[in-house]
Amino acid sequence: MPLLLLTGIAALWGLDRTFPPPLAAAREVSVVVLDHEQRLLRPFTIRAGRWRLPVDVKDVDPRFISMLLAYEDRRFYTHFGVDPLALLRAAGQWLGNGRIISGGSTLTMQLARLIEPGGGRSLIVKARQILRALQIEARLDKNEILRLYLTLAPYGGNLEGVRAASLAYFGKEPARLDVAEAALLTALPQSPEARRPDKNPKAARAARGRVLARMAALGVIPARDARSAKAASLPRQRLNMPSLAAHLARRIKREAPKAKRHVLNIDAALQAALERIAQRWARQLGPRISAAILVAEHASGRVLARIGAADFSDPERAGYVDMTRAMRSPGSALKPLIYGMGFEAGLAHPETLIDDAPLDFGGYAPRNFDLTYHGPLSVRKALERSLNVPAVSMLDAVGPARFLARFDQARIKIALPRDKAPSVAIALGGLGISLEGLVQIYGALARGGRALALQDQALENTARRKSGEGRLLEKLASWYVSDILSGTAPPHHALKGKLAYKTGTSYGYRDAWSVGYDGRYVIGVWVGRPDGAPVPGLTGRKAAAPILFESFARLAGSSYAPLPIAPEGALITANAQLPPTLRRFRHGRHTEPALLKTASRQLDIVYPPDRARVDLGLATPENSVPLILKINGGTPPYSWFANGIFIARVAHRRVLNWWHDSRGFSSLTVTDAKGNSDTVSLLLE
């Protein structure tokens, strides 16, 4: 007899090891991306296309756990996977009614069915579930069994687990369920499709009512709570899963495909607020326009918010393109670094006088945005007004190759035109850089010139952290630049304190930038069309700067963090007290030929360029914008013609806003008082 018993035990042990429960597949859960406080930013479906979010028992409202166990398995913590009393009750109902009324299944048996579905409700299937339940109980403790059930229970459609259901039906984590919500989620797994509140509200309400009545009868909840919950409304539709920082989450998942959990430095509340700001401004600015925002704490490099597009799900605005990493022309946004290198090299001081006059740099003759020149003025004023000629002159003295070397030194990625040597044109946006790169530059200025390595993930390796220990500029030069930028006039609604900031607009109104920092944070903003099409009138000051200041208002509270005080060695004085070599910037490598002087009187349409394709939003006339026309030279007054038809006469101004109401090709001509003329052909959309 003992031998027979031992043989039977050995046989059962062998079967158990040969045919173990398929728990491995049950442990597959959705990849989740979390913020720095472990709040959900974005989950991803499992391979079967189902939402199966990881959840722990401690993360679920205790009332729901109490209701679930009281309704499904009151002796869960005392049985060994099978509840004999429940099975006897089910057997009696079957004998008395001739059919199965209730299965007598424990939560462990239900888990066995979930990890090995199919087979219906026959006695053979029930026997298999019992054996599987015994195997599961032998391998897992009660808390793990309950956790797996909470992860796998079906809730209708492609929802699996209480966390996915709570987010989809109530828009919140299961730790904060009220009584009505907990009762609905208790009732759903028995008939998830038949009781879906968004599809079958009557059945859902009735099932919830039965759970509430039973919970009140068992004393799990007070009767008054049951009555109040019974009258509560049901969710009318499924909600979308959280999708904050969608571009970053997608990239992080792609870079580490085996990881199931990613923790970022992102702040979920700030991210959500700035995504709304970006979306609202993009819609105000016009069709197909997108916006990107990047926020970092410059002392640590932690990225607190990263908005890659105005609306990730909007194909018209190319929302799938992450514009925080796209290489675009920065316009004037690199000028602070140019002047910083000039200060560092001893070429100038903020109060040094520099000429703003027509100059030629080997065939390249830059002009200011307003097509006028201001003569001698301080470097401070030249940078505040973002004048082009002084910046190009300073870069010519610094050296384009030396300027570009600083990007490599600080590990900032740039893109240069193919097969072209570096030239002074890079001062005005003649290279490509991303919003990431600009935030790194201005973040370095904020921290005394030390290079900034952006940290997206909460746990970064040591090598990545050390990459930010280089230097972009010397400390004193950085402070001089910050002092100038903090003097730029802010919008009237700005917070108290000083914000150092700069705007930029790329050639052809394709990219509008604004980047700024206070004593703690650095924020970068880009606005434009992801496809690179021009948007007439789109400038950094009008389109990007308001977003920058609104973002800071949301982040900084009532006032900006103070900027650093002047470092040792700072020379704070007027021009007259400067050393003679710093009173006036002189650099002799450029020329001012007579040809350039006379050319300034010729009449040229400088914007839009000939054969340009310009999007005025004419497909939706209510959202259309005027075409901005700019000329240089000539003798006023000026007469404008469209397709040979007179449209305007301008006494002195060289800028005209022309409203057009039809799409297609147009020819624009301008003539001056001496009969000079210029013509451009355009495709207007």
Buried (B, 14 or more C-beta within 10 A) or exposed (E): EEEEEEEEEEEEEEEBEEEBBEBEEBEBBBBBBBBBEEBBBBBBBBEEEBBBBBBEBEBBBEBBBBBBBBBBBBEBEEBEBBBEEBBEBBEEBBEEEEEBEEBBBBBBBBBBBBBBEEEEEEEEBBEBBBBBBBBBBEEBEBEEBBBBBBBBBBBBBBBBBBBBBBBBBBEEBBBEBBBBBBBBBBBBBBBBEEBBBBBBBEBBBEBBBEBBBBBBEEEBBEEEBBEBBBEBEBBEEBEEBBBBBBBBBBBBBEEEEEEBEBBBBBBBBBBBBBBEBBBBBBBEBBBBBBBBBBBBBBBBBBBBBBBBBBBBEBEEBBBBBBBBBBBBBBBBBBBBBBBBBBBBBEBBBBBBBBBBEBBBBEEBBBBBBEBEBBEEBBBBBBBBBBBBBBBBBBBBBBBBEEBBEBBEEBBBBBEBEEEEEBBBBBBBBBBBBBBBBBBBBBBBBBBBBBBBBBBBBBEBEEEBEEBBEBBBBBBBBBBBBBBBBBBBEBEEEBBEBBBBBBBBBBBBBBBBBBBBBBBBBBBBBBBBBBEEBBBBBBBBBBBBBBBBBBBBBBBBEEEBBEBBEEEEEBBEEEBEEBEEEBBBBEBEEBEEEEEEEEBBEEBBBBBBEEEBEBBBBBEEEEBBBEBBBBBBBBEEEBBBBBEEEEBBEBEEEBEBEBEBEEBEEBEBBBBBEEEBBBEBEBEBB
